[in-house]
Amino acid sequence: MERVLPPLHEGHAPIALQEAFKNAVEAFENWNIYEDEPSVPIDQKNVPVSSVFGRMRTCTDIVPETVFAPAKDVLGEHGDDLAYGVTYDQLAAVLRTRCVERLRHVS
């Protein structure tokens, strides 16, 4: 299977993966529960948002406010334990869980 998402380097995500994460948060926010899982482009390929969140589950970089604030809004009560200064791995775990929950309801 071809690897589309770039690997992390010692817990750090390349800029392209951080940008994909930001786009995945936006796509997740706009995801109508009656639609298929959204995907985001990376290296001219579309990748499901759950895959982007999954790749970032070991990223120890701090999430910038421009990504954190919309993600926290989208998570609502599921993000109550998250605060500014959270790392991608912490935020990605919650977002990935929410994706899986939504996918169970769609199928």
Backbone as ProteinMPNN parsed JSONL, in Angstrom:
{"seq_chain_A": "MERVLPPLHEGHAPIALQEAFKNAVEAFENWNIYEDEPSVPIDQKNVPVSSVFGRMRTCTDIVPETVFAPAKDVLGEHGDDLAYGVTYDQLAAVLRTRCVERLRHVS", "coords_chain_A": {"N_chain_A": [[0.841, -1.183, 0.0], [0.529, 2.185, -0.817], [2.179, 4.849, 0.791], [0.743, 7.764, 1.82], [0.541, 9.877, 3.634], [2.99, 11.907, 5.142], [5.732, 10.786, 7.217], [6.233, 11.195, 10.792], [8.9, 12.934, 12.452], [10.827, 12.046, 14.934], [8.705, 12.582, 16.686], [7.789, 14.978, 15.691], [5.837, 16.792, 13.378], [5.885, 17.276, 9.849], [5.454, 20.391, 8.081], [3.542, 20.157, 6.022], [1.907, 18.099, 6.946], [0.934, 19.212, 9.299], [-0.58, 21.255, 8.178], [-2.449, 19.74, 6.772], [-3.76, 18.627, 8.949], [-4.95, 20.893, 10.081], [-6.717, 21.525, 7.971], [-8.232, 19.208, 8.079], [-9.545, 19.465, 10.517], [-11.263, 21.58, 9.907], [-12.756, 20.369, 7.848], [-13.931, 18.312, 9.3], [-15.542, 19.805, 10.981], [-17.454, 20.727, 9.172], [-18.714, 18.429, 8.41], [-21.447, 16.669, 7.494], [-23.481, 14.458, 9.126], [-24.838, 12.601, 7.591], [-23.389, 12.209, 5.355], [-20.581, 10.801, 3.532], [-17.394, 10.183, 5.077], [-15.357, 13.049, 5.265], [-12.542, 14.125, 3.269], [-9.173, 15.334, 2.942], [-6.885, 17.195, 0.907], [-3.559, 16.111, 0.293], [-0.393, 16.221, -0.921], [-1.464, 16.037, -3.527], [-3.361, 14.032, -3.287], [-6.355, 12.658, -1.946], [-7.118, 12.307, 1.433], [-8.716, 10.575, 4.045], [-10.164, 12.298, 6.846], [-10.007, 11.009, 9.322], [-7.731, 9.457, 9.024], [-5.73, 11.37, 8.881], [-5.939, 12.469, 11.458], [-5.295, 10.157, 12.852], [-2.598, 9.719, 12.101], [-1.39, 11.811, 13.431], [-1.431, 11.124, 16.088], [0.834, 10.593, 17.548], [2.294, 12.843, 17.616], [4.167, 15.305, 19.125], [4.214, 18.042, 18.984], [3.167, 21.359, 19.861], [-0.151, 22.473, 19.507], [-1.084, 25.121, 17.438], [-2.832, 28.165, 18.273], [-4.57, 28.956, 16.229], [-5.445, 26.602, 15.174], [-6.229, 25.154, 17.377], [-8.405, 26.58, 18.617], [-10.68, 26.46, 16.724], [-10.913, 23.642, 16.699], [-11.513, 23.011, 19.345], [-13.994, 24.284, 19.571], [-15.487, 22.733, 17.766], [-15.447, 20.259, 19.01], [-16.895, 20.651, 21.303], [-18.414, 19.617, 24.297], [-16.834, 17.366, 24.398], [-14.293, 18.248, 24.257], [-13.701, 19.464, 26.615], [-11.668, 18.905, 28.469], [-9.403, 19.795, 27.299], [-6.888, 22.261, 26.88], [-5.429, 25.431, 25.922], [-2.192, 25.047, 24.614], [-2.101, 22.423, 24.376], [-0.96, 19.344, 22.927], [-0.526, 17.995, 19.601], [-0.905, 15.194, 19.61], [-2.647, 14.747, 21.766], [-4.957, 16.214, 21.05], [-5.52, 15.053, 18.572], [-6.181, 12.433, 19.302], [-8.687, 12.714, 20.536], [-10.2, 13.825, 18.438], [-9.996, 11.781, 16.514], [-11.347, 9.713, 17.815], [-13.921, 10.82, 17.857], [-14.433, 10.831, 15.096], [-14.524, 8.054, 14.547], [-16.765, 7.382, 16.06], [-18.742, 8.824, 14.657], [-18.597, 7.556, 12.152], [-19.511, 5.029, 12.78], [-22.209, 5.542, 13.16], [-23.016, 6.259, 10.642], [-22.732, 4.018, 9.002]], "CA_chain_A": [[0.0, 0.0, 0.0], [1.31, 3.409, -0.942], [2.1, 5.764, 1.925], [0.387, 9.101, 1.352], [0.862, 10.845, 4.679], [4.413, 11.886, 5.498], [5.992, 10.309, 8.576], [6.72, 12.133, 11.805], [10.331, 12.853, 12.703], [11.056, 12.148, 16.376], [7.531, 13.19, 17.311], [7.477, 16.262, 15.071], [5.164, 16.667, 12.092], [6.26, 18.246, 8.828], [4.468, 21.457, 7.872], [2.454, 19.665, 5.166], [1.01, 17.306, 7.781], [0.246, 20.158, 10.183], [-1.578, 21.933, 7.351], [-3.508, 18.756, 6.534], [-4.511, 18.517, 10.21], [-5.788, 22.097, 10.155], [-7.789, 21.336, 6.99], [-9.073, 18.108, 8.55], [-10.42, 20.021, 11.565], [-12.301, 22.341, 9.202], [-13.627, 19.416, 7.155], [-14.697, 17.629, 10.34], [-16.558, 20.759, 11.431], [-18.49, 20.835, 8.137], [-19.153, 17.085, 8.076], [-22.841, 16.311, 7.736], [-23.482, 13.065, 9.573], [-25.432, 11.741, 6.57], [-22.46, 12.143, 4.229], [-19.372, 10.012, 3.746], [-16.312, 10.867, 5.781], [-14.639, 13.983, 4.396], [-11.105, 13.939, 3.096], [-8.419, 16.564, 2.674], [-5.779, 16.924, -0.021], [-2.157, 16.185, 0.693], [0.416, 15.734, -2.048], [-2.379, 15.805, -4.643], [-4.208, 12.872, -3.027], [-7.333, 12.9, -0.882], [-6.923, 11.423, 2.577], [-9.794, 10.741, 5.027], [-9.764, 13.07, 8.022], [-9.635, 10.101, 10.412], [-6.346, 9.034, 8.782], [-4.874, 12.502, 9.27], [-5.932, 12.5, 12.926], [-4.572, 8.973, 13.3], [-1.16, 9.914, 11.928], [-0.896, 12.811, 14.385], [-1.599, 10.642, 17.465], [2.126, 10.502, 18.237], [2.987, 14.113, 17.4], [4.299, 16.03, 20.384], [4.233, 19.489, 18.754], [2.044, 22.104, 20.44], [-1.133, 22.918, 18.516], [-1.227, 26.584, 17.449], [-4.164, 28.684, 18.626], [-5.407, 29.023, 15.024], [-5.991, 25.26, 14.975], [-6.841, 24.717, 18.632], [-9.707, 27.221, 18.881], [-11.759, 25.822, 15.965], [-11.065, 22.242, 17.104], [-12.21, 23.005, 20.638], [-15.389, 24.616, 19.273], [-16.102, 21.593, 17.094], [-15.558, 19.148, 19.945], [-17.882, 20.944, 22.347], [-18.156, 19.02, 25.616], [-15.798, 16.339, 24.272], [-13.003, 18.909, 24.36], [-13.633, 20.223, 27.866], [-10.416, 18.658, 29.192], [-8.284, 20.331, 26.523], [-6.604, 23.675, 27.096], [-4.392, 25.955, 25.043], [-0.905, 24.452, 24.949], [-2.26, 20.997, 24.121], [-0.153, 18.848, 21.824], [-1.302, 17.365, 18.53], [-1.304, 13.835, 19.959], [-3.813, 14.809, 22.657], [-6.106, 16.681, 20.273], [-5.792, 14.064, 17.529], [-6.84, 11.269, 19.902], [-10.1, 13.048, 20.741], [-10.815, 13.985, 17.121], [-10.078, 10.457, 15.892], [-12.437, 9.019, 18.498], [-15.183, 11.393, 17.361], [-14.6, 10.338, 13.728], [-14.941, 6.673, 14.625], [-18.161, 7.399, 16.535], [-19.601, 9.261, 13.541], [-18.586, 6.534, 11.122], [-20.378, 3.943, 13.246], [-23.591, 5.96, 12.982], [-23.3, 6.382, 9.219], [-22.836, 2.705, 8.365]], "C_chain_A": [[0.885, 1.245, 0.0], [1.1, 4.312, 0.273], [1.843, 7.168, 1.385], [0.796, 10.147, 2.374], [2.339, 10.766, 5.038], [4.604, 11.409, 6.943], [6.372, 11.457, 9.509], [8.219, 11.925, 11.962], [10.574, 13.12, 14.178], [9.928, 12.902, 17.073], [7.101, 14.511, 16.716], [6.899, 16.058, 13.674], [5.7, 17.688, 11.1], [5.122, 19.246, 8.608], [3.288, 20.972, 7.033], [1.444, 18.856, 5.976], [0.264, 18.198, 8.776], [-0.851, 20.898, 9.423], [-2.743, 20.996, 7.047], [-4.373, 18.591, 7.78], [-5.467, 19.706, 10.349], [-6.972, 21.971, 9.196], [-8.752, 20.234, 7.421], [-10.025, 18.578, 9.658], [-11.573, 20.785, 10.912], [-13.28, 21.398, 8.49], [-14.499, 18.655, 8.148], [-15.847, 18.526, 10.817], [-17.73, 20.83, 10.451], [-19.101, 19.495, 7.745], [-20.605, 16.865, 8.48], [-22.872, 14.824, 8.038], [-24.05, 12.106, 8.532], [-24.562, 11.615, 5.324], [-21.299, 11.221, 4.567], [-18.335, 10.855, 4.482], [-15.586, 11.814, 4.827], [-13.159, 13.622, 4.298], [-10.474, 15.285, 2.782], [-7.264, 16.231, 1.732], [-4.415, 17.034, 0.662], [-1.353, 15.515, -0.421], [-0.463, 15.262, -3.203], [-3.198, 14.517, -4.511], [-5.159, 13.237, -1.893], [-7.194, 11.83, 0.192], [-8.07, 11.653, 3.56], [-9.298, 11.472, 6.275], [-9.352, 12.157, 9.175], [-8.193, 9.606, 10.251], [-5.363, 10.133, 9.171], [-4.786, 12.564, 10.795], [-5.144, 11.312, 13.478], [-3.065, 9.134, 13.195], [-0.596, 10.851, 12.996], [-1.003, 12.35, 15.844], [-0.289, 10.455, 18.22], [2.943, 11.784, 18.073], [2.988, 14.936, 18.689], [4.416, 17.546, 20.21], [3.012, 20.127, 19.406], [1.154, 22.623, 19.316], [-1.233, 24.442, 18.574], [-2.676, 26.995, 17.736], [-5.097, 28.69, 17.419], [-6.004, 27.661, 14.664], [-6.762, 24.822, 16.216], [-8.246, 25.289, 18.829], [-10.838, 26.606, 18.05], [-11.989, 24.363, 16.376], [-11.837, 22.147, 18.415], [-13.687, 23.323, 20.443], [-16.125, 23.42, 18.688], [-16.332, 20.431, 18.069], [-16.592, 19.391, 21.044], [-17.481, 20.313, 23.673], [-17.076, 17.938, 25.566], [-14.399, 16.933, 24.377], [-12.814, 19.685, 25.644], [-12.315, 20.054, 28.613], [-9.195, 19.222, 28.48], [-8.121, 21.823, 26.778], [-5.514, 24.117, 26.13], [-3.035, 25.454, 25.541], [-0.939, 22.942, 24.763], [-1.388, 20.587, 22.942], [-1.058, 18.136, 20.805], [-1.766, 15.963, 18.924], [-2.549, 13.82, 20.838], [-5.071, 15.199, 21.884], [-6.498, 15.651, 19.219], [-6.521, 12.846, 18.094], [-8.335, 11.525, 20.076], [-10.819, 13.159, 19.391], [-10.973, 12.639, 16.412], [-11.215, 9.646, 16.512], [-13.785, 9.514, 18.009], [-15.457, 10.939, 15.926], [-15.133, 8.905, 13.744], [-16.402, 6.584, 15.074], [-19.106, 7.803, 15.415], [-19.694, 8.189, 12.476], [-19.459, 5.343, 11.514], [-21.851, 4.275, 13.021], [-23.982, 6.03, 11.513], [-23.53, 5.005, 8.594], [-23.967, 1.859, 8.892]], "O_chain_A": [[1.867, 1.325, 0.737], [-0.029, 4.51, 0.721], [2.625, 7.693, 0.593], [1.34, 11.191, 2.014], [2.878, 9.674, 5.218], [3.732, 11.61, 7.788], [6.774, 12.535, 9.071], [8.742, 10.858, 11.639], [10.535, 14.265, 14.627], [10.166, 13.748, 17.935], [6.138, 15.113, 17.191], [7.406, 15.256, 12.889], [5.944, 18.838, 11.464], [3.965, 18.961, 8.919], [2.147, 21.341, 7.309], [0.244, 18.927, 5.71], [-0.91, 17.96, 9.062], [-1.929, 21.139, 9.966], [-3.899, 21.419, 7.063], [-5.589, 18.432, 7.673], [-6.639, 19.541, 10.689], [-8.105, 22.275, 9.568], [-9.951, 20.316, 7.158], [-11.173, 18.139, 9.724], [-12.725, 20.647, 11.323], [-14.492, 21.611, 8.531], [-15.668, 18.385, 7.873], [-16.969, 18.065, 11.026], [-18.878, 20.978, 10.87], [-19.926, 19.438, 6.834], [-20.942, 16.876, 9.664], [-22.337, 14.022, 7.272], [-23.769, 10.909, 8.587], [-24.962, 10.981, 4.347], [-21.06, 10.9, 5.731], [-18.406, 12.083, 4.496], [-15.241, 11.429, 3.71], [-12.614, 12.909, 5.141], [-11.153, 16.242, 2.409], [-6.731, 15.121, 1.758], [-4.166, 17.92, 1.48], [-1.622, 14.375, -0.8], [-0.222, 14.203, -3.782], [-3.671, 13.975, -5.51], [-4.82, 14.016, -1.002], [-7.156, 10.632, -0.089], [-8.376, 12.8, 3.884], [-8.159, 11.287, 6.704], [-8.441, 12.495, 9.93], [-7.511, 9.362, 11.247], [-4.298, 9.859, 9.723], [-3.698, 12.695, 11.357], [-4.413, 11.45, 14.459], [-2.332, 8.731, 14.098], [0.551, 10.697, 13.414], [-0.69, 13.124, 16.749], [-0.306, 10.185, 19.421], [4.14, 11.804, 18.358], [1.936, 15.22, 19.262], [4.686, 18.26, 21.176], [1.951, 19.508, 19.493], [1.637, 23.142, 18.309], [-1.445, 25.0, 19.65], [-3.613, 26.245, 17.463], [-6.295, 28.452, 17.569], [-6.98, 27.596, 13.917], [-7.818, 24.198, 16.114], [-9.173, 24.555, 19.171], [-11.873, 26.255, 18.617], [-13.129, 23.899, 16.4], [-12.714, 21.295, 18.567], [-14.543, 22.704, 21.075], [-17.258, 23.132, 19.074], [-17.319, 19.705, 17.947], [-17.101, 18.444, 21.644], [-16.342, 20.458, 24.118], [-16.467, 17.629, 26.591], [-13.426, 16.202, 24.564], [-11.878, 20.477, 25.763], [-11.887, 20.967, 29.32], [-8.08, 19.139, 28.994], [-9.105, 22.556, 26.878], [-4.773, 23.296, 25.59], [-2.769, 25.444, 26.743], [0.067, 22.26, 24.964], [-1.112, 21.399, 22.058], [-2.182, 17.738, 21.109], [-2.892, 15.576, 18.613], [-3.415, 12.963, 20.665], [-6.125, 14.583, 22.049], [-7.685, 15.407, 19.001], [-7.392, 12.287, 17.428], [-9.154, 10.65, 19.796], [-11.924, 12.642, 19.23], [-11.997, 12.398, 15.774], [-11.957, 8.968, 15.802], [-14.694, 8.718, 17.772], [-16.611, 10.688, 15.577], [-16.085, 8.586, 13.033], [-17.178, 5.8, 14.528], [-20.159, 7.191, 15.242], [-20.777, 7.94, 11.947], [-20.079, 4.721, 10.652], [-22.65, 3.387, 12.724], [-25.156, 5.876, 11.176], [-24.416, 4.842, 7.756], [-24.16, 0.732, 8.437]]}, "name": "protein", "num_of_chains": 1, "seq": "MERVLPPLHEGHAPIALQEAFKNAVEAFENWNIYEDEPSVPIDQKNVPVSSVFGRMRTCTDIVPETVFAPAKDVLGEHGDDLAYGVTYDQLAAVLRTRCVERLRHVS"}
